[in-house]
Amino acid sequence: LLSLLNEFTVNSEAEGGLKQQTPAFTRYMRDRLIEGYEQSLEANNAYNRKNYEKAVELYQDAIENGRKPALILQEIRDARGNESGSEMQQYGYPAGLRWLVESFRNSCRSKLALGDVDGARRDAFAATVFSKNADASAHECLAEVCAKSGDALGELQAVKAAISSLELLEEEYLKPLPGKDAVARAAAAKVRNDAAARKRELGFKAVKLENILRLS
């Protein structure tokens, strides 16, 4: 994250015609982003330990501190064309927002475990928005929320959205990789295979939900 922040400097004219490097981020915004990111790592630890109450608290702080500066940073990257094709290919949305999307997803699932369906739904929607509807796991979160609230139609729609995201991911990784070594090609094949496996599982779920809706 620090290296990502350090790359954003802008040239400004100093006195005497000399150029100097000025951070594109204010120190305050930079510190907020770093604090939010570090809090998300703590929240991940609590989530992995199934300490959901602590996880929700930490994710809330992480999102509150890091969301705005993360978006501003991404706007700067977009304006300068700094987003690499490999990052967009891997995630389907800017890699710099991945930690934020993951925070929303894990917060959603933590709130579901605690019975807060409405809060989980808000986080699931936020995960889909910040991932530009490209993150299959975000749609799966929303499907889980719908399942918890008995909304079979909403669950089906979310499952189908997740399948669409996985199809796009498969298409990206089907593209030839000229000049890449065997390791890179093997990694791409693994992504394709994992996406195909998840897509099959979700396909079975979609058929089951369609049958339920047909009979209801």
C-alpha positions as YAML, in Angstrom:
chain: A
units: angstrom
residues:
- id: 1
  name: LEU
  ca: [0.00, 0.00, 0.00]
- id: 2
  name: LEU
  ca: [2.85, 2.41, 0.82]
- id: 3
  name: SER
  ca: [4.43, 1.89, -2.58]
- id: 4
  name: LEU
  ca: [1.04, 2.54, -4.19]
- id: 5
  name: LEU
  ca: [0.72, 5.83, -2.32]
- id: 6
  name: ASN
  ca: [4.30, 6.90, -3.05]
- id: 7
  name: GLU
  ca: [3.80, 6.66, -6.81]
- id: 8
  name: PHE
  ca: [1.32, 9.53, -6.81]
- id: 9
  name: THR
  ca: [3.28, 12.72, -6.98]
- id: 10
  name: VAL
  ca: [2.61, 15.65, -9.21]
- id: 11
  name: ASN
  ca: [5.09, 18.06, -10.75]
- id: 12
  name: SER
  ca: [4.71, 21.65, -9.68]
- id: 13
  name: GLU
  ca: [6.78, 24.64, -10.66]
- id: 14
  name: ALA
  ca: [8.97, 25.88, -7.85]
- id: 15
  name: GLU
  ca: [10.45, 29.34, -7.65]
- id: 16
  name: GLY
  ca: [13.20, 29.94, -10.16]
- id: 17
  name: GLY
  ca: [11.65, 27.50, -12.64]
- id: 18
  name: LEU
  ca: [12.79, 24.41, -10.70]
- id: 19
  name: LYS
  ca: [10.46, 21.43, -10.47]
- id: 20
  name: GLN
  ca: [9.64, 19.74, -7.21]
- id: 21
  name: GLN
  ca: [7.64, 16.64, -6.36]
- id: 22
  name: THR
  ca: [4.46, 17.23, -4.35]
- id: 23
  name: PRO
  ca: [2.35, 14.37, -2.95]
- id: 24
  name: ALA
  ca: [-0.99, 14.05, -4.72]
- id: 25
  name: PHE
  ca: [-2.47, 12.96, -1.38]
- id: 26
  name: THR
  ca: [-2.53, 15.13, 1.72]
- id: 27
  name: ARG
  ca: [-0.78, 13.56, 4.67]
- id: 28
  name: TYR
  ca: [-4.11, 13.41, 6.50]
- id: 29
  name: MET
  ca: [-5.78, 11.41, 3.73]
- id: 30
  name: ARG
  ca: [-2.74, 9.17, 3.37]
- id: 31
  name: ASP
  ca: [-2.76, 8.43, 7.11]
- id: 32
  name: ARG
  ca: [-6.49, 7.69, 7.07]
- id: 33
  name: LEU
  ca: [-6.07, 5.24, 4.21]
- id: 34
  name: ILE
  ca: [-3.19, 3.44, 5.90]
- id: 35
  name: GLU
  ca: [-5.11, 3.31, 9.19]
- id: 36
  name: GLY
  ca: [-8.20, 1.94, 7.45]
- id: 37
  name: TYR
  ca: [-6.18, -0.70, 5.64]
- id: 38
  name: GLU
  ca: [-4.41, -1.79, 8.83]
- id: 39
  name: GLN
  ca: [-7.74, -1.97, 10.65]
- id: 40
  name: SER
  ca: [-9.07, -4.19, 7.86]
- id: 41
  name: LEU
  ca: [-6.18, -6.61, 8.47]
- id: 42
  name: GLU
  ca: [-7.06, -6.74, 12.19]
- id: 43
  name: ALA
  ca: [-10.69, -7.28, 11.25]
- id: 44
  name: ASN
  ca: [-9.69, -10.16, 8.96]
- id: 45
  name: ASN
  ca: [-7.95, -11.84, 11.89]
- id: 46
  name: ALA
  ca: [-11.04, -11.47, 14.06]
- id: 47
  name: TYR
  ca: [-13.23, -12.76, 11.21]
- id: 48
  name: ASN
  ca: [-11.03, -15.81, 10.69]
- id: 49
  name: ARG
  ca: [-11.27, -16.53, 14.44]
- id: 50
  name: LYS
  ca: [-15.08, -16.22, 14.13]
- id: 51
  name: ASN
  ca: [-15.07, -13.33, 16.57]
- id: 52
  name: TYR
  ca: [-17.82, -11.68, 14.54]
- id: 53
  name: GLU
  ca: [-18.72, -8.90, 16.95]
- id: 54
  name: LYS
  ca: [-15.12, -7.67, 17.02]
- id: 55
  name: ALA
  ca: [-14.84, -8.14, 13.26]
- id: 56
  name: VAL
  ca: [-17.90, -5.97, 12.60]
- id: 57
  name: GLU
  ca: [-16.53, -3.24, 14.85]
- id: 58
  name: LEU
  ca: [-13.13, -3.26, 13.16]
- id: 59
  name: TYR
  ca: [-14.56, -3.43, 9.63]
- id: 60
  name: GLN
  ca: [-16.79, -0.46, 10.39]
- id: 61
  name: ASP
  ca: [-13.77, 1.57, 11.54]
- id: 62
  name: ALA
  ca: [-11.70, 0.41, 8.55]
- id: 63
  name: ILE
  ca: [-14.40, 1.35, 6.05]
- id: 64
  name: GLU
  ca: [-15.11, 4.68, 7.73]
- id: 65
  name: ASN
  ca: [-11.42, 5.65, 7.72]
- id: 66
  name: GLY
  ca: [-10.35, 4.21, 4.39]
- id: 67
  name: ARG
  ca: [-13.31, 4.44, 2.02]
- id: 68
  name: LYS
  ca: [-13.05, 8.08, 0.96]
- id: 69
  name: PRO
  ca: [-9.25, 8.21, 0.56]
- id: 70
  name: ALA
  ca: [-9.30, 4.86, -1.28]
- id: 71
  name: LEU
  ca: [-11.79, 6.27, -3.78]
- id: 72
  name: ILE
  ca: [-9.82, 9.49, -4.21]
- id: 73
  name: LEU
  ca: [-6.65, 7.50, -4.76]
- id: 74
  name: GLN
  ca: [-8.41, 5.39, -7.37]
- id: 75
  name: GLU
  ca: [-9.68, 8.51, -9.14]
- id: 76
  name: ILE
  ca: [-6.08, 9.73, -9.36]
- id: 77
  name: ARG
  ca: [-4.96, 6.39, -10.77]
- id: 78
  name: ASP
  ca: [-7.78, 6.41, -13.31]
- id: 79
  name: ALA
  ca: [-6.95, 9.97, -14.38]
- id: 80
  name: ARG
  ca: [-3.30, 9.09, -14.87]
- id: 81
  name: GLY
  ca: [-3.91, 5.72, -16.45]
- id: 82
  name: ASN
  ca: [-1.88, 3.94, -13.76]
- id: 83
  name: GLU
  ca: [-4.16, 0.90, -13.50]
- id: 84
  name: SER
  ca: [-2.38, -2.00, -15.13]
- id: 85
  name: GLY
  ca: [-4.24, -4.36, -17.42]
- id: 86
  name: SER
  ca: [-3.17, -7.34, -15.32]
- id: 87
  name: GLU
  ca: [-4.76, -5.83, -12.20]
- id: 88
  name: MET
  ca: [-8.04, -5.17, -13.96]
- id: 89
  name: GLN
  ca: [-7.91, -8.63, -15.51]
- id: 90
  name: GLN
  ca: [-7.32, -10.35, -12.21]
- id: 91
  name: TYR
  ca: [-10.08, -8.68, -10.26]
- id: 92
  name: GLY
  ca: [-12.40, -7.20, -12.89]
- id: 93
  name: TYR
  ca: [-12.23, -3.92, -10.94]
- id: 94
  name: PRO
  ca: [-9.39, -1.73, -9.62]
- id: 95
  name: ALA
  ca: [-7.00, -3.74, -7.46]
- id: 96
  name: GLY
  ca: [-6.53, -0.79, -5.12]
- id: 97
  name: LEU
  ca: [-10.13, -1.22, -3.94]
- id: 98
  name: ARG
  ca: [-9.85, -4.96, -3.32]
- id: 99
  name: TRP
  ca: [-9.26, -4.63, 0.43]
- id: 100
  name: LEU
  ca: [-12.32, -2.38, 0.72]
- id: 101
  name: VAL
  ca: [-14.54, -4.81, -1.19]
- id: 102
  name: GLU
  ca: [-13.25, -7.68, 0.94]
- id: 103
  name: SER
  ca: [-14.02, -5.66, 4.08]
- id: 104
  name: PHE
  ca: [-17.63, -5.15, 2.96]
- id: 105
  name: ARG
  ca: [-17.97, -8.85, 2.10]
- id: 106
  name: ASN
  ca: [-16.58, -10.09, 5.41]
- id: 107
  name: SER
  ca: [-18.57, -7.52, 7.35]
- id: 108
  name: CYS
  ca: [-21.68, -8.75, 5.55]
- id: 109
  name: ARG
  ca: [-21.03, -12.36, 6.53]
- id: 110
  name: SER
  ca: [-20.16, -11.37, 10.10]
- id: 111
  name: LYS
  ca: [-23.44, -9.50, 10.45]
- id: 112
  name: LEU
  ca: [-25.31, -12.48, 9.01]
- id: 113
  name: ALA
  ca: [-23.71, -14.69, 11.66]
- id: 114
  name: LEU
  ca: [-24.93, -12.21, 14.29]
- id: 115
  name: GLY
  ca: [-28.46, -12.09, 12.84]
- id: 116
  name: ASP
  ca: [-28.23, -8.54, 11.47]
- id: 117
  name: VAL
  ca: [-29.79, -9.20, 8.07]
- id: 118
  name: ASP
  ca: [-30.45, -5.54, 7.21]
- id: 119
  name: GLY
  ca: [-26.89, -4.53, 8.02]
- id: 120
  name: ALA
  ca: [-25.56, -7.48, 6.04]
- id: 121
  name: ARG
  ca: [-27.66, -6.45, 3.04]
- id: 122
  name: ARG
  ca: [-26.22, -2.91, 3.12]
- id: 123
  name: ASP
  ca: [-22.68, -4.27, 3.17]
- id: 124
  name: ALA
  ca: [-23.41, -6.75, 0.37]
- id: 125
  name: PHE
  ca: [-24.81, -3.99, -1.84]
- id: 126
  name: ALA
  ca: [-21.78, -1.83, -1.06]
- id: 127
  name: ALA
  ca: [-19.45, -4.68, -2.06]
- id: 128
  name: THR
  ca: [-21.17, -4.97, -5.44]
- id: 129
  name: VAL
  ca: [-21.04, -1.20, -5.99]
- id: 130
  name: PHE
  ca: [-17.37, -0.75, -5.06]
- id: 131
  name: SER
  ca: [-16.38, -3.76, -7.18]
- id: 132
  name: LYS
  ca: [-18.33, -2.33, -10.12]
- id: 133
  name: ASN
  ca: [-20.49, -5.49, -10.11]
- id: 134
  name: ALA
  ca: [-17.42, -7.50, -11.18]
- id: 135
  name: ASP
  ca: [-16.75, -9.42, -7.96]
- id: 136
  name: ALA
  ca: [-18.52, -12.78, -7.94]
- id: 137
  name: SER
  ca: [-18.04, -13.18, -4.19]
- id: 138
  name: ALA
  ca: [-19.85, -9.89, -3.58]
- id: 139
  name: HIS
  ca: [-22.87, -11.21, -5.47]
- id: 140
  name: GLU
  ca: [-22.64, -14.47, -3.53]
- id: 141
  name: CYS
  ca: [-22.77, -12.42, -0.32]
- id: 142
  name: LEU
  ca: [-25.95, -10.80, -1.51]
- id: 143
  name: ALA
  ca: [-27.36, -14.23, -2.40]
- id: 144
  name: GLU
  ca: [-26.62, -15.40, 1.16]
- id: 145
  name: VAL
  ca: [-28.46, -12.38, 2.56]
- id: 146
  name: CYS
  ca: [-31.46, -13.08, 0.35]
- id: 147
  name: ALA
  ca: [-31.44, -16.74, 1.39]
- id: 148
  name: LYS
  ca: [-31.41, -15.71, 5.04]
- id: 149
  name: SER
  ca: [-34.41, -13.42, 4.52]
- id: 150
  name: GLY
  ca: [-36.36, -15.95, 2.42]
- id: 151
  name: ASP
  ca: [-36.11, -13.95, -0.80]
- id: 152
  name: ALA
  ca: [-35.70, -16.72, -3.39]
- id: 153
  name: LEU
  ca: [-36.08, -14.35, -6.36]
- id: 154
  name: GLY
  ca: [-33.42, -11.99, -5.03]
- id: 155
  name: GLU
  ca: [-31.15, -14.95, -4.31]
- id: 156
  name: LEU
  ca: [-31.58, -16.23, -7.86]
- id: 157
  name: GLN
  ca: [-30.78, -12.82, -9.34]
- id: 158
  name: ALA
  ca: [-27.65, -12.53, -7.19]
- id: 159
  name: VAL
  ca: [-26.52, -16.05, -8.12]
- id: 160
  name: LYS
  ca: [-26.96, -15.28, -11.81]
- id: 161
  name: ALA
  ca: [-24.96, -12.06, -11.39]
- id: 162
  name: ALA
  ca: [-22.16, -14.05, -9.75]
- id: 163
  name: ILE
  ca: [-22.20, -16.52, -12.67]
- id: 164
  name: SER
  ca: [-21.93, -13.63, -15.14]
- id: 165
  name: SER
  ca: [-18.92, -12.24, -13.26]
- id: 166
  name: LEU
  ca: [-17.23, -15.63, -13.37]
- id: 167
  name: GLU
  ca: [-17.91, -15.97, -17.09]
- id: 168
  name: LEU
  ca: [-16.19, -12.64, -17.72]
- id: 169
  name: LEU
  ca: [-13.24, -13.78, -15.61]
- id: 170
  name: GLU
  ca: [-12.98, -16.99, -17.61]
- id: 171
  name: GLU
  ca: [-13.03, -15.03, -20.86]
- id: 172
  name: GLU
  ca: [-10.20, -12.79, -19.69]
- id: 173
  name: TYR
  ca: [-8.02, -15.74, -18.75]
- id: 174
  name: LEU
  ca: [-8.73, -17.55, -22.00]
- id: 175
  name: LYS
  ca: [-6.86, -14.84, -23.87]
- id: 176
  name: PRO
  ca: [-3.41, -15.89, -25.11]
- id: 177
  name: LEU
  ca: [-0.41, -14.85, -23.05]
- id: 178
  name: PRO
  ca: [2.35, -14.18, -25.59]
- id: 179
  name: GLY
  ca: [5.77, -13.96, -24.02]
- id: 180
  name: LYS
  ca: [4.60, -15.28, -20.65]
- id: 181
  name: ASP
  ca: [6.44, -18.14, -18.99]
- id: 182
  name: ALA
  ca: [5.02, -21.51, -17.98]
- id: 183
  name: VAL
  ca: [4.35, -20.34, -14.42]
- id: 184
  name: ALA
  ca: [2.15, -17.47, -15.63]
- id: 185
  name: ARG
  ca: [0.26, -19.76, -17.99]
- id: 186
  name: ALA
  ca: [-0.27, -22.31, -15.21]
- id: 187
  name: ALA
  ca: [-1.57, -19.57, -12.90]
- id: 188
  name: ALA
  ca: [-4.00, -18.41, -15.59]
- id: 189
  name: ALA
  ca: [-5.20, -21.99, -16.09]
- id: 190
  name: LYS
  ca: [-5.83, -22.31, -12.35]
- id: 191
  name: VAL
  ca: [-7.92, -19.13, -12.31]
- id: 192
  name: ARG
  ca: [-9.97, -20.45, -15.24]
- id: 193
  name: ASN
  ca: [-10.48, -23.85, -13.61]
- id: 194
  name: ASP
  ca: [-11.44, -22.33, -10.25]
- id: 195
  name: ALA
  ca: [-13.90, -19.97, -11.95]
- id: 196
  name: ALA
  ca: [-15.41, -22.85, -13.94]
- id: 197
  name: ALA
  ca: [-15.84, -24.96, -10.78]
- id: 198
  name: ARG
  ca: [-17.54, -22.12, -8.90]
- id: 199
  name: LYS
  ca: [-19.73, -21.42, -11.92]
- id: 200
  name: ARG
  ca: [-20.91, -25.05, -12.02]
- id: 201
  name: GLU
  ca: [-21.80, -25.00, -8.32]
- id: 202
  name: LEU
  ca: [-23.72, -21.76, -8.73]
- id: 203
  name: GLY
  ca: [-25.41, -23.15, -11.83]
- id: 204
  name: PHE
  ca: [-26.83, -26.04, -9.80]
- id: 205
  name: LYS
  ca: [-28.04, -23.56, -7.19]
- id: 206
  name: ALA
  ca: [-29.69, -21.41, -9.86]
- id: 207
  name: VAL
  ca: [-31.58, -24.42, -11.26]
- id: 208
  name: LYS
  ca: [-32.75, -25.34, -7.75]
- id: 209
  name: LEU
  ca: [-33.98, -21.80, -7.10]
- id: 210
  name: GLU
  ca: [-35.76, -21.65, -10.44]
- id: 211
  name: ASN
  ca: [-37.60, -24.86, -9.57]
- id: 212
  name: ILE
  ca: [-38.58, -23.46, -6.19]
- id: 213
  name: LEU
  ca: [-39.93, -20.30, -7.79]
- id: 214
  name: ARG
  ca: [-41.75, -22.27, -10.46]
- id: 215
  name: LEU
  ca: [-43.56, -24.33, -7.85]
- id: 216
  name: SER
  ca: [-44.33, -21.47, -5.51]
...
